[in-house]
């Protein structure tokens, strides 16, 4: 699991990995940096626990968070450095976090992030319909209406 000494590398990983969204998600949802350190600190304070994947030299390659909210667990902020993508690191982190919870698992991502949706579908998640998406986002996340419009929610088989 990541600790406070990993905060700066976590911010680097998140912002590098999030560069895939630039020009893909609506311009009014993109900002630079995508996640400043202060926002990451707020997410951790709100209960997001991050797992990290490190290379042999101890360099952080990827992060993924797990947050218990009410009766579910949310996968939050899953990012891999662009130069480390395609190696199975995200899959390993997801499996690690899924093994840490017995709760139903939900994942929110951008509708335009088709690669992310396919990734989660390969791991047994399914996209919920529009009405269920809105209900879930309003119940388990704190996001603006504009983000709700541009998002999808995926659910694990055990969440059904």
N, C-alpha and C positions, 0 to 999 in steps of 0.2 A: 504494500500500500504506500501511496505517496505521503510524504510528511511536509512540515513547514519548510524544510530546507529545499524542497523540490519546487517551491512556488514559482520562481523565475523560470526554470526550465519548463514547467507546466504551461506558463503563459506563452513561451516560445513555441511549444508543440501545438497548442490550441490555435494560435494565430497562423502558424505555418500550415497546419492541416485545414483550417477554415478558408485559406486562400482559394480553395476549390469552389467556394460559393461566390466569389467575386465575379460579377457579370452573369451569374446564373440565377441567384435569388433577386427579387426586386430591389432596385437601387435604394428605395427608402428603408429597406431592412438591413442593408449592408453598411457597416461603419468601420473605420480604421482607428485603432486596432479593433479587430472583431470582438475580442474580450480583453479589456484592460485588467491589470492585476487586481485592482479594487473590486471589480465584478467577480473575479475568481474567489477572492477572499469572502465576499458576501455569499457566494454559492456554498462554500465550505461551511461558513457559519450557519447556513440554513440546513445543513445536514447532508450535503453531497460528500460522499467518501470516494476518493479517487484511487484507482489501481493504476499502476504504471508498468510499462515494459521498458527495460533498460538493455543496452548492448553490453558487450564484454568489457568495455571501458567505463561503464557506469553512466553513459549518456542516455538520457530519457528519450525514447523513440515514440511513445504513444501513451495516451491517458484515456480513461473511461471512468465515469462516475456512476455511483449507485446511491439513490436517495429513497428512503422510506417515507411515503406520504400517505397518511390515513391507512387504508388497507392494502395498498399496492407498493411495489418498488418501481422506481423510474430509472431507466438508463439515461444518463445525462452526459453531455459534453464528451462525445467519443471522437477523438482526433488522433491521427498518426502523421508524423512528419512526412512530407511529400516524398522525400528520398528513401523512405522506409516502407512505403505502401506496397501492397501486393505480396507480402511475405507471410501472411497469416497472423500477424501481430494483433490486429483488431479482433479476429476470431478467437484467439487465445484469451484476450482480455474479456471478451463477452462471455465466454464459457466460464472463466474464473469468477466473474461477478454473478452469473446465473447460479453457480454452485453455492454462493454465499447467501441466497435467499430462498425461502419457500413460498414467498408471496407471489401473486400474479405480477407479471412484469409488463410495463408499458414503455413505449419509446415514441418520442415526438421528433419529427424532422421536417425539413422543408419539402414541400411537394415537388419542387424543381430539382431536388437532390436525388435524382433517380438511382444513382449508384449506391447511395446509402439505403434507400428503400430495398433495392435488390439484395444488398448485403444482409439486411435483417430478414428478408424473406427466405434467403438461403439457410438461415439459422432457425427456421420454423415460426417466424412471426408472420402475422397477416395484417394488412391494412384494414381498418374499420371503416364503415360507411360514414357519410358526411354528418349525419345527425349524431351518431355515436362519437365521432371525432370532437365535435363542438362540446358535447356533454363532458367527455373525458378531459379535454383541455381546460374547461372552466372548473372542473372538480379538483384536478390534481396539479395543475400548473398555474402560475401567475404570469400570464402573457397578455399583451394588448390584443384587441380585436383584429387589428391588421395582421398580426402574426398568426392568429387562428385561421384567418382567410387563406394564408399561404402555407399552412402546415398540413401534415398527415399524422395520424397516430397509428402505431402498430401494436398489436397485442400478442402475448405469448399464448400458446395452446392452453397452458394451465390457467390463463386469465379468463377463460370462457366459462 
